[in-house]
Amino acid sequence: EACAAGIEAAINPSDHLITAYRAHGYTYTRGVSVKEILAELTGRKGGVVKGKGGSMHMYAPHFYGGNGIVGAQVPLGAGIALACQYQANNQICVTLYGDGAANQGQLFESFNMAALWKLPCIFICENNKYGMGTSVERASASTDYYRRGDFIPGLRVDGMDVLCVREAAQFAADHCRAGKGPIIMELQTYRYHGHSMSDPGVSYRTREEIQEVRTKSDPISMLKERMLGNNMASVEEFKEIDIEIRKEVEEAAQFATSDPEPPLEELCNHIFSNNPPLEDEKKLRAGDRSLKSRQRGAESRNNPEEEEEEREEKMPLAQLADPWQKMPVGGTAGEEAHHDPEDTMGDDDSMPACTVSPPVVLVSAPQGCRLGLQVLVGLI
Amino acid sequence: MATSLRCFLRSGKQAVLVVARRGIHRSPPAALQVTVRDALNQAMDEELERDERVFLLGEEVAQYDGAYKVSRGLWKKYGDKRIIDTPISEMGFAGIAVGAAMAGLRPICEFMTFNFSMQAIDQVINSAAKTYYMSAGLQPVPIVFRGPNGASAGVAAQHSQCFAAWYAHCPGLKVVSPWNSEDARGLLKSAIRDDNPVVFLENELLYGVPFEMSEESQSKDFTVPIGKAKIERPGTHITLVSHSRYVGHCLDAAAVLAKEGIDCEVINLRTIRPLDVECIESSVMKTNHLVTVEGGWPQFGVGAEICARIMEGSAFNYLDSPVTRVTGVDIPMPYAKILEEHSLPQVKDIIFSVKKTLNV
């Protein structure tokens, strides 16, 4: 949890994020309700993508899934960063992958192009020590994932400490926005459960290991203790938060089990994005949300008459098609960082004194790359 | 990938051509001869000018002017931002192009040949084609993947495969295969303006071939609709259906057969997916005989699909004989010239098939 919450706290809603299939937390932090997420998991029409995507394919404004082919999302993320650079909108893209996918070749192709073209992309490796059932030692010749970008600077971050994640992500975001090119973060985290519903998760690791992490490094417990120890909240307040959340999730679960499944008419919808292409371009610019395809059947029809109307018109960059119609294109740099809804303290600019051991941030910087290490020292 | 060898082999295949480049001060154009290469170049130039979101990326597209010179002059005109040279990283840059399309741009992703697209095919299918469906319409992917497809000359097995059937198999993609300059120009414009992933299969041997282009087809907003076939030559005795280079072969065969009193109707598919079945069906209902011609391998190919669709529809009852498929030989492409020539459909193969189908 610390990864998703910490990252979202450090970026703006107008920034972009893409990850692999372990995406439910990110779907939530990017703005989708618990109700829509659970209903998507149960394949109902009230799901965020009407039950057509499922667990691995949820989408939201400036959140590009949910991708099933691990590693494929990394070039996609670099491409989103290219679009940010192209449009000069001061937005960045956070591109996540796991320790397993860290060995995919297309990552290194993306690192190369991102560094060549100085794309504003934060590549984040969520290292939870296991790719399915294969531990990192058995999968990677080098388990220093923050260093695998070679010529791209990397940070190793305690991914169980939400404040550490937030600070590191803030640093990385600033780095990208300053035009310095891509940066890598390795978040050292853990996965309590098995890989999926069909994996008990104990054939390749010990129960003791899981227990140890749960008791010593759980992100929510750690944050709670820190806040209690520094008198930032009381036990009662936490109880109230728990009750509220429990209620929300209960209602969402109710909805997810009672909402009807998508109608069969939806089967062949959403193959193609338009009827006459230019007609829909006009609608997109006019902010028509009903552009979501009402297509019946698999074929799209082209309408040459409508195209003639657009004869001399140029498409200015400022009116980029935003299929979501929620996010302003070109968010300002001064936007407030998105506050984690669980943070009941409001402003917390000052780093509280820690009662748990300080987070460790290791840096890998290629020669000649000045990162402003003073900033990093301040974190520790 | 090995560009130098191919460039060497490519030389001298086509005669010197009279090519008219479009300038600013032209008087209303009459019909003129334009090569397929120039038609593609002009189409991209005009679309780049029309919409700032359009950009081109691929290997050698910028400073080299394009591996086959299709993007000649574009980098000089539009610069580094819009015409991007990539390293040899098909999977990487195809993914980057798809990501850019998701985030609001309209990329043209060039594969030096579609053989190299196999490296990136996951991005084309799983990231581009399926996303609109998986997101229930929330995330369109307006991208064009283009490049030469199918056999060239003397480039051997790994550089000569036809991918029409592979891509046309997948829902969520549009697959087009132009033949002449008018097709190339109109379909590329349609593809770029389309909000969906389009696989645009060109043919290297056609790049240098000039075709007459009508006045209407030179307009900046001339588009050819995706999904509609064209009857290049009307006829009454038999229907020949083809795409890309072999449309020309069919027309040549039709000319020879006309002297023997056999009147062929030649259909240029233009689009492989969605297939214009109505056009083929109404033609078959008129002529009662059908021969399909393609450069790809026979199994599970374009001709196979046409046969299945005809069999499933009303035109089946009008067939007087089974459909014949003329295809590439079911082998990896050999290198030696004589072997290569005999592994692809020739005009005489089409003539032979027509006569066999008509039982003459």
Chai-1 contact restraints between the chains, C-beta under 6 A:
chainA,res_idxA,chainB,res_idxB,connection_type,confidence,min_distance_angstrom,max_distance_angstrom,comment,restraint_id
A,V49,B,S135,contact,1.0,0.0,6.0,A-B,restraint_1
A,V49,B,A136,contact,1.0,0.0,6.0,A-B,restraint_2
A,K50,B,A136,contact,1.0,0.0,6.0,A-B,restraint_3
A,K52,B,A136,contact,1.0,0.0,6.0,A-B,restraint_4
A,G53,B,M134,contact,1.0,0.0,6.0,A-B,restraint_5
A,H57,B,M134,contact,1.0,0.0,6.0,A-B,restraint_6
A,Y59,B,S135,contact,1.0,0.0,6.0,A-B,restraint_7
A,Y59,B,L138,contact,1.0,0.0,6.0,A-B,restraint_8
A,Y59,B,Q139,contact,1.0,0.0,6.0,A-B,restraint_9
A,Y64,B,M102,contact,1.0,0.0,6.0,A-B,restraint_10
A,I69,B,D122,contact,1.0,0.0,6.0,A-B,restraint_11
A,I69,B,N126,contact,1.0,0.0,6.0,A-B,restraint_12
A,A72,B,D122,contact,1.0,0.0,6.0,A-B,restraint_13
A,A72,B,S127,contact,1.0,0.0,6.0,A-B,restraint_14
A,P75,B,G92,contact,1.0,0.0,6.0,A-B,restraint_15
A,P75,B,G95,contact,1.0,0.0,6.0,A-B,restraint_16
A,P75,B,I96,contact,1.0,0.0,6.0,A-B,restraint_17
A,L76,B,G95,contact,1.0,0.0,6.0,A-B,restraint_18
A,L76,B,V98,contact,1.0,0.0,6.0,A-B,restraint_19
A,L76,B,G99,contact,1.0,0.0,6.0,A-B,restraint_20
A,L76,B,S127,contact,1.0,0.0,6.0,A-B,restraint_21
A,A78,B,I96,contact,1.0,0.0,6.0,A-B,restraint_22
A,G79,B,I96,contact,1.0,0.0,6.0,A-B,restraint_23
A,G79,B,G99,contact,1.0,0.0,6.0,A-B,restraint_24
A,G79,B,A100,contact,1.0,0.0,6.0,A-B,restraint_25
A,I80,B,G99,contact,1.0,0.0,6.0,A-B,restraint_26
A,I80,B,A103,contact,1.0,0.0,6.0,A-B,restraint_27
A,L82,B,I96,contact,1.0,0.0,6.0,A-B,restraint_28
A,L82,B,A100,contact,1.0,0.0,6.0,A-B,restraint_29
A,A83,B,A100,contact,1.0,0.0,6.0,A-B,restraint_30
A,A83,B,A103,contact,1.0,0.0,6.0,A-B,restraint_31
A,A83,B,G104,contact,1.0,0.0,6.0,A-B,restraint_32
A,A83,B,L105,contact,1.0,0.0,6.0,A-B,restraint_33
A,Q106,B,M91,contact,1.0,0.0,6.0,A-B,restraint_34
A,Q106,B,G92,contact,1.0,0.0,6.0,A-B,restraint_35
A,E109,B,S89,contact,1.0,0.0,6.0,A-B,restraint_36
A,E109,B,G92,contact,1.0,0.0,6.0,A-B,restraint_37
A,S110,B,G92,contact,1.0,0.0,6.0,A-B,restraint_38
A,M113,B,G92,contact,1.0,0.0,6.0,A-B,restraint_39
A,H270,B,Y132,contact,1.0,0.0,6.0,A-B,restraint_40
A,H270,B,Y133,contact,1.0,0.0,6.0,A-B,restraint_41
A,H270,B,A136,contact,1.0,0.0,6.0,A-B,restraint_42
A,H270,B,G137,contact,1.0,0.0,6.0,A-B,restraint_43
A,I271,B,P171,contact,1.0,0.0,6.0,A-B,restraint_44
A,I271,B,G172,contact,1.0,0.0,6.0,A-B,restraint_45
A,F272,B,N196,contact,1.0,0.0,6.0,A-B,restraint_46
A,S273,B,Y132,contact,1.0,0.0,6.0,A-B,restraint_47
A,S273,B,P140,contact,1.0,0.0,6.0,A-B,restraint_48
A,S273,B,D195,contact,1.0,0.0,6.0,A-B,restraint_49
A,S273,B,N196,contact,1.0,0.0,6.0,A-B,restraint_50
A,N274,B,D195,contact,1.0,0.0,6.0,A-B,restraint_51
A,P277,B,R193,contact,1.0,0.0,6.0,A-B,restraint_52
A,P277,B,D194,contact,1.0,0.0,6.0,A-B,restraint_53
A,P277,B,D195,contact,1.0,0.0,6.0,A-B,restraint_54
A,K292,B,G137,contact,1.0,0.0,6.0,A-B,restraint_55
A,S293,B,G137,contact,1.0,0.0,6.0,A-B,restraint_56
A,E299,B,P274,contact,1.0,0.0,6.0,A-B,restraint_57
A,N302,B,P225,contact,1.0,0.0,6.0,A-B,restraint_58
A,R311,B,D221,contact,1.0,0.0,6.0,A-B,restraint_59
A,M315,B,D51,contact,1.0,0.0,6.0,A-B,restraint_60
A,L317,B,E52,contact,1.0,0.0,6.0,A-B,restraint_61
A,L320,B,G104,contact,1.0,0.0,6.0,A-B,restraint_62
A,A321,B,G104,contact,1.0,0.0,6.0,A-B,restraint_63
A,P323,B,P140,contact,1.0,0.0,6.0,A-B,restraint_64
